[in-house]
Amino acid sequence: MHPMIRSALVLFGGVVIAVIVVILMDALVGRIYPLPPGIDTRDEESLRQVIAGLPIGAFVLLLTGWILAAATGSYFATRLATQARATHGLIVSIFVLVATIANLAAIPHPMWMWPAAIILIPAAGWIAARLVVRSAAAPAPTPPA
């Protein structure tokens, strides 16, 4: 397979895994902290009021989901890449960061989530990529003679 095609597929796979993690965590948050019945999610003001009333635990879980998504997608991409491995992982985590910033801009969240997301999402992607690169670079143990 051509390296460029493989690279694109690896990035796509990492992003898909990250999106799945976000969907699963959002579903978990929705089960634990459901929106009131009859809320119109297209009405910005009523959505803003509902979100303002959510406990901090809901936002911590959302942030955790974004961090896990960046780490999982980055790990997957770094693991499957054959060239510039860490770069693939970091690209996936940047995708998660951009999607998160778009989400934060579109839906009102507490202000503390902005710096937390901007710092922790790339850090999670970097750590995941670094773990893969380090484990691949570690020498294999030699069997006893």
Residue, then its C-alpha position, 0 to 999 in steps of 0.5 A: m500500500h502506498p505510504m500516503i494512503r496508509s497514512a490517511l487511513v491511519l489518521f481516519g481510523g484514529v479520528v473514528i476511534a476518537v469520535i466513538v469515545v466521545i459519543l460513548m462518554d456523551a451518552l454516559v453523561g446523558r444517562i447520568y445527567p439527563l436533560p429535562p423532558g421537553i427541552d428544545t435543544r435548538d432554543e439557545e436560551s433554554l439550553r443555556q439555562v439547562i447547562a448552567g444548572l448542570p453539576i460540575g460532575a457533568f462537565v468533568l465527565l465531558l472533559t474526561g471523554w474528550i481527553l480519553a478520545a484524544a489519548t485513544g485516537s492518538y494511541f491507535a494512530t501512532r501504533l498503526a503508523t509506519q512513518a512519523r508515528a508520533t506525528h500521526g497521533l498528534i494530528v488526531s489529538i489536534f483534530v479532537l482539540v479543534a472539534t472540542i473548541a468548536n463544541l465549546a464555542a457553539i454550546p455554552h460551557p463553564m469558562w474553566m473548560w476552555p483552558a482545561a481542554i486546550i491544555l489537557i487534550p493535546a497533552a493526552g495525545w502527546i502522552a499516548a503517542r509517546l508511550v507507543v514510540r517508547s515501547a517500540a524503541a525499547p529493546a526486546p528482552t533477551p531470553p536466558a541462555 
